[in-house]
Amino acid sequence: MAKRPQTLVFRRASLLGQGPGLYAVVVEGGKVGCVGPDAGLPAMTAARVIDCAGATLLPGLHDHHIHLPAYAASLRQVDCGPH
């Protein structure tokens, strides 16, 4: 019998690119199922809930080969590449 994928709910998370406020992110079967205001999320009794306590939830940090300093520097530079 195949194991049913676990549902994860990240609550009270700050999200990059979203307005101010806290958000909830539901992950089902390893994929983001929904994102919305934390206050609007119904109670989910079968889910593992992780309280982010206002911390920023970042996508992609499972890949250890990322260049955060280069990305941050690119945000302060003028893009002169082809468009």
PDB file with one MODEL, atoms N, CA, C and O in Angstrom:
MODEL        1
ATOM      1  N   MET A   1       0.841  -1.173   0.000  1.00  0.00           N
ATOM      2  CA  MET A   1       0.000   0.000   0.000  1.00  0.00           C
ATOM      3  C   MET A   1       0.892   1.244   0.000  1.00  0.00           C
ATOM      4  O   MET A   1       1.799   1.352   0.826  1.00  0.00           O
ATOM      5  N   ALA A   2       0.646   2.174  -0.911  1.00  0.00           N
ATOM      6  CA  ALA A   2       1.438   3.399  -1.010  1.00  0.00           C
ATOM      7  C   ALA A   2       1.085   4.342   0.129  1.00  0.00           C
ATOM      8  O   ALA A   2      -0.076   4.484   0.510  1.00  0.00           O
ATOM      9  N   LYS A   3       2.122   4.982   0.660  1.00  0.00           N
ATOM     10  CA  LYS A   3       1.915   5.941   1.736  1.00  0.00           C
ATOM     11  C   LYS A   3       1.323   7.228   1.159  1.00  0.00           C
ATOM     12  O   LYS A   3       1.798   7.745   0.148  1.00  0.00           O
ATOM     13  N   ARG A   4       0.300   7.725   1.803  1.00  0.00           N
ATOM     14  CA  ARG A   4      -0.353   8.961   1.364  1.00  0.00           C
ATOM     15  C   ARG A   4       0.569  10.147   1.639  1.00  0.00           C
ATOM     16  O   ARG A   4       1.114  10.248   2.739  1.00  0.00           O
ATOM     17  N   PRO A   5       0.759  11.049   0.669  1.00  0.00           N
ATOM     18  CA  PRO A   5       1.622  12.212   0.889  1.00  0.00           C
ATOM     19  C   PRO A   5       1.106  13.074   2.039  1.00  0.00           C
ATOM     20  O   PRO A   5      -0.098  13.280   2.188  1.00  0.00           O
ATOM     21  N   GLN A   6       2.023  13.563   2.832  1.00  0.00           N
ATOM     22  CA  GLN A   6       1.660  14.401   3.971  1.00  0.00           C
ATOM     23  C   GLN A   6       1.340  15.819   3.510  1.00  0.00           C
ATOM     24  O   GLN A   6       1.974  16.347   2.596  1.00  0.00           O
ATOM     25  N   THR A   7       0.364  16.415   4.145  1.00  0.00           N
ATOM     26  CA  THR A   7       0.028  17.804   3.888  1.00  0.00           C
ATOM     27  C   THR A   7       0.727  18.661   4.925  1.00  0.00           C
ATOM     28  O   THR A   7       0.608  18.418   6.126  1.00  0.00           O
ATOM     29  N   LEU A   8       1.462  19.669   4.456  1.00  0.00           N
ATOM     30  CA  LEU A   8       2.134  20.612   5.338  1.00  0.00           C
ATOM     31  C   LEU A   8       1.449  21.962   5.225  1.00  0.00           C
ATOM     32  O   LEU A   8       1.077  22.384   4.129  1.00  0.00           O
ATOM     33  N   VAL A   9       1.284  22.634   6.340  1.00  0.00           N
ATOM     34  CA  VAL A   9       0.720  23.976   6.346  1.00  0.00           C
ATOM     35  C   VAL A   9       1.698  24.887   7.074  1.00  0.00           C
ATOM     36  O   VAL A   9       1.968  24.710   8.262  1.00  0.00           O
ATOM     37  N   PHE A  10       2.223  25.862   6.345  1.00  0.00           N
ATOM     38  CA  PHE A  10       3.080  26.877   6.942  1.00  0.00           C
ATOM     39  C   PHE A  10       2.179  28.053   7.280  1.00  0.00           C
ATOM     40  O   PHE A  10       1.573  28.645   6.386  1.00  0.00           O
ATOM     41  N   ARG A  11       2.083  28.401   8.566  1.00  0.00           N
ATOM     42  CA  ARG A  11       1.196  29.481   9.010  1.00  0.00           C
ATOM     43  C   ARG A  11       2.006  30.665   9.480  1.00  0.00           C
ATOM     44  O   ARG A  11       3.158  30.522   9.889  1.00  0.00           O
ATOM     45  N   ARG A  12       1.392  31.849   9.420  1.00  0.00           N
ATOM     46  CA  ARG A  12       1.977  33.103   9.895  1.00  0.00           C
ATOM     47  C   ARG A  12       3.348  33.353   9.276  1.00  0.00           C
ATOM     48  O   ARG A  12       4.306  33.679   9.977  1.00  0.00           O
ATOM     49  N   ALA A  13       3.433  33.194   7.935  1.00  0.00           N
ATOM     50  CA  ALA A  13       4.690  33.398   7.218  1.00  0.00           C
ATOM     51  C   ALA A  13       4.653  34.700   6.432  1.00  0.00           C
ATOM     52  O   ALA A  13       3.622  35.075   5.873  1.00  0.00           O
ATOM     53  N   SER A  14       5.777  35.375   6.397  1.00  0.00           N
ATOM     54  CA  SER A  14       5.957  36.521   5.526  1.00  0.00           C
ATOM     55  C   SER A  14       6.426  35.974   4.182  1.00  0.00           C
ATOM     56  O   SER A  14       7.238  35.050   4.145  1.00  0.00           O
ATOM     57  N   LEU A  15       5.926  36.530   3.075  1.00  0.00           N
ATOM     58  CA  LEU A  15       6.290  36.017   1.752  1.00  0.00           C
ATOM     59  C   LEU A  15       6.890  37.123   0.899  1.00  0.00           C
ATOM     60  O   LEU A  15       6.366  38.236   0.858  1.00  0.00           O
ATOM     61  N   LEU A  16       7.989  36.817   0.217  1.00  0.00           N
ATOM     62  CA  LEU A  16       8.598  37.779  -0.704  1.00  0.00           C
ATOM     63  C   LEU A  16       7.636  38.038  -1.857  1.00  0.00           C
ATOM     64  O   LEU A  16       7.003  37.112  -2.362  1.00  0.00           O
ATOM     65  N   GLY A  17       7.527  39.288  -2.268  1.00  0.00           N
ATOM     66  CA  GLY A  17       6.678  39.633  -3.400  1.00  0.00           C
ATOM     67  C   GLY A  17       5.211  39.809  -3.047  1.00  0.00           C
ATOM     68  O   GLY A  17       4.405  40.160  -3.908  1.00  0.00           O
ATOM     69  N   GLN A  18       4.860  39.570  -1.800  1.00  0.00           N
ATOM     70  CA  GLN A  18       3.485  39.769  -1.355  1.00  0.00           C
ATOM     71  C   GLN A  18       3.436  41.045  -0.528  1.00  0.00           C
ATOM     72  O   GLN A  18       4.466  41.546  -0.076  1.00  0.00           O
ATOM     73  N   GLY A  19       2.275  41.545  -0.341  1.00  0.00           N
ATOM     74  CA  GLY A  19       2.117  42.732   0.482  1.00  0.00           C
ATOM     75  C   GLY A  19       2.399  42.419   1.939  1.00  0.00           C
ATOM     76  O   GLY A  19       2.681  41.276   2.297  1.00  0.00           O
ATOM     77  N   PRO A  20       2.320  43.450   2.780  1.00  0.00           N
ATOM     78  CA  PRO A  20       2.532  43.208   4.202  1.00  0.00           C
ATOM     79  C   PRO A  20       1.449  42.305   4.760  1.00  0.00           C
ATOM     80  O   PRO A  20       0.340  42.242   4.229  1.00  0.00           O
ATOM     81  N   GLY A  21       1.771  41.628   5.801  1.00  0.00           N
ATOM     82  CA  GLY A  21       0.820  40.713   6.424  1.00  0.00           C
ATOM     83  C   GLY A  21       1.397  39.318   6.499  1.00  0.00           C
ATOM     84  O   GLY A  21       2.480  39.043   5.984  1.00  0.00           O
ATOM     85  N   LEU A  22       0.661  38.453   7.142  1.00  0.00           N
ATOM     86  CA  LEU A  22       1.097  37.072   7.297  1.00  0.00           C
ATOM     87  C   LEU A  22       0.239  36.164   6.427  1.00  0.00           C
ATOM     88  O   LEU A  22      -0.961  36.380   6.263  1.00  0.00           O
ATOM     89  N   TYR A  23       0.881  35.153   5.880  1.00  0.00           N
ATOM     90  CA  TYR A  23       0.226  34.270   4.925  1.00  0.00           C
ATOM     91  C   TYR A  23       0.328  32.819   5.367  1.00  0.00           C
ATOM     92  O   TYR A  23       1.151  32.463   6.211  1.00  0.00           O
ATOM     93  N   ALA A  24      -0.516  32.002   4.786  1.00  0.00           N
ATOM     94  CA  ALA A  24      -0.462  30.555   4.979  1.00  0.00           C
ATOM     95  C   ALA A  24      -0.160  29.925   3.634  1.00  0.00           C
ATOM     96  O   ALA A  24      -0.664  30.363   2.600  1.00  0.00           O
ATOM     97  N   VAL A  25       0.669  28.890   3.659  1.00  0.00           N
ATOM     98  CA  VAL A  25       1.022  28.152   2.449  1.00  0.00           C
ATOM     99  C   VAL A  25       0.738  26.679   2.715  1.00  0.00           C
ATOM    100  O   VAL A  25       1.244  26.110   3.682  1.00  0.00           O
ATOM    101  N   VAL A  26      -0.073  26.063   1.855  1.00  0.00           N
ATOM    102  CA  VAL A  26      -0.412  24.652   1.991  1.00  0.00           C
ATOM    103  C   VAL A  26       0.369  23.875   0.932  1.00  0.00           C
ATOM    104  O   VAL A  26       0.299  24.182  -0.258  1.00  0.00           O
ATOM    105  N   VAL A  27       1.111  22.866   1.383  1.00  0.00           N
ATOM    106  CA  VAL A  27       1.895  22.017   0.486  1.00  0.00           C
ATOM    107  C   VAL A  27       1.320  20.609   0.554  1.00  0.00           C
ATOM    108  O   VAL A  27       1.257  20.000   1.622  1.00  0.00           O
ATOM    109  N   GLU A  28       0.901  20.104  -0.600  1.00  0.00           N
ATOM    110  CA  GLU A  28       0.304  18.763  -0.670  1.00  0.00           C
ATOM    111  C   GLU A  28       1.068  17.929  -1.680  1.00  0.00           C
ATOM    112  O   GLU A  28       1.212  18.326  -2.836  1.00  0.00           O
ATOM    113  N   GLY A  29       1.557  16.783  -1.253  1.00  0.00           N
ATOM    114  CA  GLY A  29       2.286  15.900  -2.160  1.00  0.00           C
ATOM    115  C   GLY A  29       3.550  16.539  -2.716  1.00  0.00           C
ATOM    116  O   GLY A  29       3.951  16.232  -3.838  1.00  0.00           O
ATOM    117  N   GLY A  30       4.188  17.427  -1.945  1.00  0.00           N
ATOM    118  CA  GLY A  30       5.411  18.063  -2.378  1.00  0.00           C
ATOM    119  C   GLY A  30       5.228  19.273  -3.278  1.00  0.00           C
ATOM    120  O   GLY A  30       6.210  19.840  -3.755  1.00  0.00           O
ATOM    121  N   LYS A  31       3.984  19.678  -3.519  1.00  0.00           N
ATOM    122  CA  LYS A  31       3.712  20.836  -4.373  1.00  0.00           C
ATOM    123  C   LYS A  31       2.841  21.832  -3.630  1.00  0.00           C
ATOM    124  O   LYS A  31       1.990  21.454  -2.825  1.00  0.00           O
ATOM    125  N   VAL A  32       3.066  23.120  -3.914  1.00  0.00           N
ATOM    126  CA  VAL A  32       2.262  24.161  -3.267  1.00  0.00           C
ATOM    127  C   VAL A  32       0.819  24.026  -3.742  1.00  0.00           C
ATOM    128  O   VAL A  32       0.538  24.077  -4.940  1.00  0.00           O
ATOM    129  N   GLY A  33      -0.081  23.857  -2.796  1.00  0.00           N
ATOM    130  CA  GLY A  33      -1.492  23.704  -3.124  1.00  0.00           C
ATOM    131  C   GLY A  33      -2.215  25.033  -3.164  1.00  0.00           C
ATOM    132  O   GLY A  33      -2.991  25.296  -4.083  1.00  0.00           O
ATOM    133  N   CYS A  34      -1.963  25.881  -2.160  1.00  0.00           N
ATOM    134  CA  CYS A  34      -2.592  27.199  -2.137  1.00  0.00           C
ATOM    135  C   CYS A  34      -1.815  28.131  -1.227  1.00  0.00           C
ATOM    136  O   CYS A  34      -1.112  27.706  -0.311  1.00  0.00           O
ATOM    137  N   VAL A  35      -1.966  29.411  -1.508  1.00  0.00           N
ATOM    138  CA  VAL A  35      -1.345  30.478  -0.724  1.00  0.00           C
ATOM    139  C   VAL A  35      -2.412  31.529  -0.485  1.00  0.00           C
ATOM    140  O   VAL A  35      -3.139  31.897  -1.407  1.00  0.00           O
ATOM    141  N   GLY A  36      -2.510  32.009   0.727  1.00  0.00           N
ATOM    142  CA  GLY A  36      -3.500  33.029   1.008  1.00  0.00           C
ATOM    143  C   GLY A  36      -3.282  33.655   2.367  1.00  0.00           C
ATOM    144  O   GLY A  36      -2.385  33.249   3.105  1.00  0.00           O
ATOM    145  N   PRO A  37      -4.088  34.629   2.700  1.00  0.00           N
ATOM    146  CA  PRO A  37      -3.982  35.256   4.014  1.00  0.00           C
ATOM    147  C   PRO A  37      -4.143  34.212   5.110  1.00  0.00           C
ATOM    148  O   PRO A  37      -5.023  33.354   5.036  1.00  0.00           O
ATOM    149  N   ASP A  38      -3.299  34.287   6.117  1.00  0.00           N
ATOM    150  CA  ASP A  38      -3.325  33.287   7.179  1.00  0.00           C
ATOM    151  C   ASP A  38      -4.674  33.223   7.871  1.00  0.00           C
ATOM    152  O   ASP A  38      -5.144  32.142   8.226  1.00  0.00           O
ATOM    153  N   ALA A  39      -5.299  34.379   8.064  1.00  0.00           N
ATOM    154  CA  ALA A  39      -6.578  34.422   8.769  1.00  0.00           C
ATOM    155  C   ALA A  39      -7.683  33.709   7.995  1.00  0.00           C
ATOM    156  O   ALA A  39      -8.672  33.285   8.594  1.00  0.00           O
ATOM    157  N   GLY A  40      -7.536  33.569   6.671  1.00  0.00           N
ATOM    158  CA  GLY A  40      -8.585  32.958   5.865  1.00  0.00           C
ATOM    159  C   GLY A  40      -8.478  31.460   5.707  1.00  0.00           C
ATOM    160  O   GLY A  40      -9.319  30.853   5.044  1.00  0.00           O
ATOM    161  N   LEU A  41      -7.456  30.838   6.303  1.00  0.00           N
ATOM    162  CA  LEU A  41      -7.248  29.396   6.140  1.00  0.00           C
ATOM    163  C   LEU A  41      -8.100  28.620   7.131  1.00  0.00           C
ATOM    164  O   LEU A  41      -8.025  28.869   8.334  1.00  0.00           O
ATOM    165  N   PRO A  42      -8.906  27.685   6.649  1.00  0.00           N
ATOM    166  CA  PRO A  42      -9.704  26.881   7.577  1.00  0.00           C
ATOM    167  C   PRO A  42      -8.803  25.928   8.366  1.00  0.00           C
ATOM    168  O   PRO A  42      -7.691  25.624   7.934  1.00  0.00           O
ATOM    169  N   ALA A  43      -9.270  25.469   9.494  1.00  0.00           N
ATOM    170  CA  ALA A  43      -8.517  24.504  10.301  1.00  0.00           C
ATOM    171  C   ALA A  43      -8.364  23.200   9.529  1.00  0.00           C
ATOM    172  O   ALA A  43      -9.320  22.714   8.925  1.00  0.00           O
ATOM    173  N   MET A  44      -7.165  22.639   9.551  1.00  0.00           N
ATOM    174  CA  MET A  44      -6.887  21.377   8.854  1.00  0.00           C
ATOM    175  C   MET A  44      -6.341  20.402   9.886  1.00  0.00           C
ATOM    176  O   MET A  44      -5.187  20.510  10.301  1.00  0.00           O
ATOM    177  N   THR A  45      -7.160  19.462  10.295  1.00  0.00           N
ATOM    178  CA  THR A  45      -6.762  18.567  11.379  1.00  0.00           C
ATOM    179  C   THR A  45      -5.778  17.498  10.924  1.00  0.00           C
ATOM    180  O   THR A  45      -5.024  16.989  11.753  1.00  0.00           O
ATOM    181  N   ALA A  46      -5.749  17.131   9.624  1.00  0.00           N
ATOM    182  CA  ALA A  46      -4.885  16.064   9.150  1.00  0.00           C
ATOM    183  C   ALA A  46      -3.525  16.577   8.695  1.00  0.00           C
ATOM    184  O   ALA A  46      -2.706  15.795   8.212  1.00  0.00           O
ATOM    185  N   ALA A  47      -3.271  17.861   8.839  1.00  0.00           N
ATOM    186  CA  ALA A  47      -2.047  18.451   8.318  1.00  0.00           C
ATOM    187  C   ALA A  47      -1.007  18.631   9.420  1.00  0.00           C
ATOM    188  O   ALA A  47      -1.337  18.775  10.597  1.00  0.00           O
ATOM    189  N   ARG A  48       0.250  18.621   9.006  1.00  0.00           N
ATOM    190  CA  ARG A  48       1.341  19.008   9.899  1.00  0.00           C
ATOM    191  C   ARG A  48       1.460  20.522   9.780  1.00  0.00           C
ATOM    192  O   ARG A  48       1.686  21.040   8.687  1.00  0.00           O
ATOM    193  N   VAL A  49       1.311  21.231  10.884  1.00  0.00           N
ATOM    194  CA  VAL A  49       1.311  22.686  10.875  1.00  0.00           C
ATOM    195  C   VAL A  49       2.644  23.192  11.412  1.00  0.00           C
ATOM    196  O   VAL A  49       3.097  22.777  12.479  1.00  0.00           O
ATOM    197  N   ILE A  50       3.268  24.099  10.652  1.00  0.00           N
ATOM    198  CA  ILE A  50       4.521  24.721  11.062  1.00  0.00           C
ATOM    199  C   ILE A  50       4.247  26.209  11.233  1.00  0.00           C
ATOM    200  O   ILE A  50       3.861  26.892  10.284  1.00  0.00           O
ATOM    201  N   ASP A  51       4.450  26.707  12.454  1.00  0.00           N
ATOM    202  CA  ASP A  51       4.241  28.117  12.747  1.00  0.00           C
ATOM    203  C   ASP A  51       5.528  28.875  12.429  1.00  0.00           C
ATOM    204  O   ASP A  51       6.546  28.675  13.091  1.00  0.00           O
ATOM    205  N   CYS A  52       5.488  29.738  11.426  1.00  0.00           N
ATOM    206  CA  CYS A  52       6.668  30.497  11.008  1.00  0.00           C
ATOM    207  C   CYS A  52       6.899  31.732  11.870  1.00  0.00           C
ATOM    208  O   CYS A  52       7.955  32.358  11.773  1.00  0.00           O
ATOM    209  N   ALA A  53       5.938  32.095  12.708  1.00  0.00           N
ATOM    210  CA  ALA A  53       6.055  33.211  13.652  1.00  0.00           C
ATOM    211  C   ALA A  53       6.554  34.495  12.979  1.00  0.00           C
ATOM    212  O   ALA A  53       7.347  35.236  13.560  1.00  0.00           O
ATOM    213  N   GLY A  54       6.087  34.751  11.757  1.00  0.00           N
ATOM    214  CA  GLY A  54       6.436  35.978  11.054  1.00  0.00           C
ATOM    215  C   GLY A  54       7.714  35.904  10.232  1.00  0.00           C
ATOM    216  O   GLY A  54       8.053  36.866   9.542  1.00  0.00           O
ATOM    217  N   ALA A  55       8.427  34.793  10.287  1.00  0.00           N
ATOM    218  CA  ALA A  55       9.653  34.642   9.495  1.00  0.00           C
ATOM    219  C   ALA A  55       9.304  34.553   8.015  1.00  0.00           C
ATOM    220  O   ALA A  55       8.186  34.183   7.654  1.00  0.00           O
ATOM    221  N   THR A  56      10.264  34.893   7.161  1.00  0.00           N
ATOM    222  CA  THR A  56      10.043  34.865   5.722  1.00  0.00           C
ATOM    223  C   THR A  56      10.219  33.449   5.192  1.00  0.00           C
ATOM    224  O   THR A  56      11.227  32.797   5.465  1.00  0.00           O
ATOM    225  N   LEU A  57       9.245  32.983   4.441  1.00  0.00           N
ATOM    226  CA  LEU A  57       9.283  31.671   3.817  1.00  0.00           C
ATOM    227  C   LEU A  57       9.817  31.846   2.399  1.00  0.00           C
ATOM    228  O   LEU A  57       9.206  32.539   1.586  1.00  0.00           O
ATOM    229  N   LEU A  58      10.951  31.223   2.100  1.00  0.00           N
ATOM    230  CA  LEU A  58      11.609  31.379   0.801  1.00  0.00           C
ATOM    231  C   LEU A  58      11.505  30.088  -0.005  1.00  0.00           C
ATOM    232  O   LEU A  58      11.757  29.010   0.533  1.00  0.00           O
ATOM    233  N   PRO A  59      11.141  30.175  -1.274  1.00  0.00           N
ATOM    234  CA  PRO A  59      11.113  28.973  -2.110  1.00  0.00           C
ATOM    235  C   PRO A  59      12.517  28.625  -2.598  1.00  0.00           C
ATOM    236  O   PRO A  59      13.364  29.509  -2.728  1.00  0.00           O
ATOM    237  N   GLY A  60      12.761  27.384  -2.861  1.00  0.00           N
ATOM    238  CA  GLY A  60      13.995  26.967  -3.527  1.00  0.00           C
ATOM    239  C   GLY A  60      15.204  26.768  -2.654  1.00  0.00           C
ATOM    240  O   GLY A  60      16.275  26.470  -3.183  1.00  0.00           O
ATOM    241  N   LEU A  61      15.103  26.913  -1.358  1.00  0.00           N
ATOM    242  CA  LEU A  61      16.297  26.764  -0.541  1.00  0.00           C
ATOM    243  C   LEU A  61      16.667  25.303  -0.282  1.00  0.00           C
ATOM    244  O   LEU A  61      17.617  25.028   0.451  1.00  0.00           O
ATOM    245  N   HIS A  62      15.934  24.373  -0.870  1.00  0.00           N
ATOM    246  CA  HIS A  62      16.343  22.970  -0.792  1.00  0.00           C
ATOM    247  C   HIS A  62      17.537  22.713  -1.706  1.00  0.00           C
ATOM    248  O   HIS A  62      18.249  21.726  -1.523  1.00  0.00           O
ATOM    249  N   ASP A  63      17.768  23.589  -2.690  1.00  0.00           N
ATOM    250  CA  ASP A  63      18.896  23.481  -3.613  1.00  0.00           C
ATOM    251  C   ASP A  63      20.059  24.235  -2.990  1.00  0.00           C
ATOM    252  O   ASP A  63      20.017  25.460  -2.878  1.00  0.00           O
ATOM    253  N   HIS A  64      21.084  23.523  -2.588  1.00  0.00           N
ATOM    254  CA  HIS A  64      22.197  24.149  -1.881  1.00  0.00           C
ATOM    255  C   HIS A  64      23.128  24.916  -2.804  1.00  0.00           C
ATOM    256  O   HIS A  64      24.069  25.559  -2.338  1.00  0.00           O
ATOM    257  N   HIS A  65      22.877  24.858  -4.106  1.00  0.00           N
ATOM    258  CA  HIS A  65      23.735  25.579  -5.048  1.00  0.00           C
ATOM    259  C   HIS A  65      22.989  26.803  -5.569  1.00  0.00           C
ATOM    260  O   HIS A  65      22.550  26.838  -6.718  1.00  0.00           O
ATOM    261  N   ILE A  66      22.857  27.785  -4.719  1.00  0.00           N
ATOM    262  CA  ILE A  66      22.211  29.031  -5.113  1.00  0.00           C
ATOM    263  C   ILE A  66      23.170  30.180  -4.809  1.00  0.00           C
ATOM    264  O   ILE A  66      24.089  30.034  -4.004  1.00  0.00           O
ATOM    265  N   HIS A  67      22.955  31.291  -5.443  1.00  0.00           N
ATOM    266  CA  HIS A  67      23.853  32.432  -5.324  1.00  0.00           C
ATOM    267  C   HIS A  67      23.098  33.634  -4.771  1.00  0.00           C
ATOM    268  O   HIS A  67      22.823  34.588  -5.497  1.00  0.00           O
ATOM    269  N   LEU A  68      22.764  33.585  -3.484  1.00  0.00           N
ATOM    270  CA  LEU A  68      22.003  34.674  -2.883  1.00  0.00           C
ATOM    271  C   LEU A  68      22.740  36.011  -2.929  1.00  0.00           C
ATOM    272  O   LEU A  68      22.107  37.022  -3.234  1.00  0.00           O
ATOM    273  N   PRO A  69      24.048  36.072  -2.642  1.00  0.00           N
ATOM    274  CA  PRO A  69      24.716  37.382  -2.732  1.00  0.00           C
ATOM    275  C   PRO A  69      24.686  37.955  -4.155  1.00  0.00           C
ATOM    276  O   PRO A  69      24.505  39.160  -4.331  1.00  0.00           O
ATOM    277  N   ALA A  70      24.862  37.097  -5.174  1.00  0.00           N
ATOM    278  CA  ALA A  70      24.822  37.581  -6.564  1.00  0.00           C
ATOM    279  C   ALA A  70      23.417  38.065  -6.921  1.00  0.00           C
ATOM    280  O   ALA A  70      23.266  39.071  -7.615  1.00  0.00           O
ATOM    281  N   TYR A  71      22.407  37.364  -6.457  1.00  0.00           N
ATOM    282  CA  TYR A  71      21.033  37.786  -6.720  1.00  0.00           C
ATOM    283  C   TYR A  71      20.752  39.131  -6.046  1.00  0.00           C
ATOM    284  O   TYR A  71      20.161  40.023  -6.655  1.00  0.00           O
ATOM    285  N   ALA A  72      21.175  39.271  -4.796  1.00  0.00           N
ATOM    286  CA  ALA A  72      20.958  40.530  -4.082  1.00  0.00           C
ATOM    287  C   ALA A  72      21.665  41.681  -4.794  1.00  0.00           C
ATOM    288  O   ALA A  72      21.109  42.774  -4.904  1.00  0.00           O
ATOM    289  N   ALA A  73      22.887  41.446  -5.279  1.00  0.00           N
ATOM    290  CA  ALA A  73      23.619  42.487  -6.007  1.00  0.00           C
ATOM    291  C   ALA A  73      22.907  42.850  -7.304  1.00  0.00           C
ATOM    292  O   ALA A  73      22.911  44.013  -7.707  1.00  0.00           O
ATOM    293  N   SER A  74      22.299  41.871  -7.959  1.00  0.00           N
ATOM    294  CA  SER A  74      21.613  42.145  -9.230  1.00  0.00           C
ATOM    295  C   SER A  74      20.402  43.047  -9.044  1.00  0.00           C
ATOM    296  O   SER A  74      19.993  43.733  -9.980  1.00  0.00           O
ATOM    297  N   LEU A  75      19.833  43.055  -7.866  1.00  0.00           N
ATOM    298  CA  LEU A  75      18.673  43.906  -7.593  1.00  0.00           C
ATOM    299  C   LEU A  75      19.052  45.378  -7.501  1.00  0.00           C
ATOM    300  O   LEU A  75      18.194  46.253  -7.619  1.00  0.00           O
ATOM    301  N   ARG A  76      20.350  45.653  -7.287  1.00  0.00           N
ATOM    302  CA  ARG A  76      20.818  47.037  -7.158  1.00  0.00           C
ATOM    303  C   ARG A  76      21.526  47.523  -8.422  1.00  0.00           C
ATOM    304  O   ARG A  76      22.103  48.611  -8.419  1.00  0.00           O
ATOM    305  N   GLN A  77      21.494  46.738  -9.501  1.00  0.00           N
ATOM    306  CA  GLN A  77      22.208  47.101 -10.728  1.00  0.00           C
ATOM    307  C   GLN A  77      21.224  47.337 -11.859  1.00  0.00           C
ATOM    308  O   GLN A  77      20.071  46.908 -11.804  1.00  0.00           O
ATOM    309  N   VAL A  78      21.705  48.031 -12.890  1.00  0.00           N
ATOM    310  CA  VAL A  78      20.916  48.264 -14.087  1.00  0.00           C
ATOM    311  C   VAL A  78      21.133  47.090 -15.036  1.00  0.00           C
ATOM    312  O   VAL A  78      22.274  46.725 -15.319  1.00  0.00           O
ATOM    313  N   ASP A  79      20.049  46.498 -15.527  1.00  0.00           N
ATOM    314  CA  ASP A  79      20.138  45.390 -16.466  1.00  0.00           C
ATOM    315  C   ASP A  79      20.411  45.932 -17.878  1.00  0.00           C
ATOM    316  O   ASP A  79      19.561  46.603 -18.464  1.00  0.00           O
ATOM    317  N   CYS A  80      21.578  45.641 -18.408  1.00  0.00           N
ATOM    318  CA  CYS A  80      21.942  46.091 -19.747  1.00  0.00           C
ATOM    319  C   CYS A  80      21.943  44.944 -20.751  1.00  0.00           C
ATOM    320  O   CYS A  80      22.439  45.088 -21.868  1.00  0.00           O
ATOM    321  N   GLY A  81      21.392  43.815 -20.351  1.00  0.00           N
ATOM    322  CA  GLY A  81      21.366  42.644 -21.229  1.00  0.00           C
ATOM    323  C   GLY A  81      20.296  42.747 -22.286  1.00  0.00           C
ATOM    324  O   GLY A  81      19.515  43.699 -22.296  1.00  0.00           O
ATOM    325  N   PRO A  82      20.253  41.762 -23.189  1.00  0.00           N
ATOM    326  CA  PRO A  82      19.230  41.769 -24.240  1.00  0.00           C
ATOM    327  C   PRO A  82      17.837  41.568 -23.643  1.00  0.00           C
ATOM    328  O   PRO A  82      17.668  40.864 -22.647  1.00  0.00           O
ATOM    329  N   HIS A  83      16.864  42.188 -24.261  1.00  0.00           N
ATOM    330  CA  HIS A  83      15.487  42.070 -23.766  1.00  0.00           C
ATOM    331  C   HIS A  83      14.625  41.409 -24.777  1.00  0.00           C
ATOM    332  O   HIS A  83      13.431  41.220 -24.542  1.00  0.00           O
TER     333      HIS A  83
ENDMDL
END
